[in-house]
């Protein structure tokens, strides 16, 4: 009997993610989305090798070849967010071929959200016509506590009804493709190293500042994936003992002193204490109308209350960043916040504080960067992770 090209044994019997039909994996995939190592990831498959006889022709083997159209150069990315689900077809170099969105129905049961995501994905596949046969993997990204190795969302504050929801199974069943799961922040970080401001770097920290502070680590070109670890947990690192109480109940958590809400709280406190500020009039004398964007705008124009709030927030942001840089020794740190003007202001305030601190030396080996990809980061990263996780050589067995 001649040789056959097969997947590893555990997948050759059932196919990817438990489907009845085994996947055909193309030889020697050349895909920049896949990174340099091409090691499998979320589905836990062992790294495969090519085992060739000394002379296939002499042994009378029939060599199985693949048509060129099966090159692994197109991935389908699915982003699940509180407001919408998005499906995107992404080529190797990060070019988007098609995109569809649907409402996410975050307050409903998971089935409705996943059905909307599959509907959007099918519309994308239909829209790319003949390119659809180049699809080789699906990457799914969402916030929350995830179990990436099993393709499961354990829980998510944005989707209160979700508990132990399988994301890999419905997409694999619908499209007969292998599925990888990655958190939103991790996906955005990975995308920046492939297509964005950290392109070409192998070691990166990505810090996203919102109500929570999320972070992701790219180490040796791969995202650090921890089962059931929420990226927002880094915000509960204590950096200010004796500081304000965090929403988690602890005192002095990073997000309680360096998050968006802490920036607003400082400005509102000073206004309420009678410190003169243009913020009062700009917010219509309504403390609830004071926003991070307004504070950053007036800080740039020299308002004392706004500048003080921004500088103090930057100082606490710098404390946490210094801890993370010391632990992970990255080449760069991307600081992200919305709108981008707020991110730029916080990044500058943190850099000024770091330069004035005893740990200023960390800036000699690590730079602070702005993100370049905006809201496309998570889907581009999900596509890159899918390609990287499922790009591997077939093995030849007699």
Protein Blocks (a to p, Z undefined) as FASTA:
>chain_A
ZZdddddfklmmnogehiabdcdddehiacfknomnopafklopacddddddfblmlnop
acddddfklpcfbccdddddfkbccdddddfkopafbdcdddeklmbcfklmmmmmmmmm
mmmmmmnmmmmmmpcbdcdddedjddfknopafbafklmmbghiafklmmmmmnopacdd
ddfklmmmmmmmmmmmmgoiabdcdddddfbccddddeehiacddehiafklmmmpcfbg
hiacdfkopahiaklmmmmklmmmmmmmmmmnopacfklmmnoopaklpcfklmmmmmmn
opaklmmmmmmmmmmmmmmmmmmmmmnopabdcdddddfklmmmmmmmmmmmmmmpmklm
mmmmoccdddfklmmlmmmmmmmmmmmmmgccddddZZ
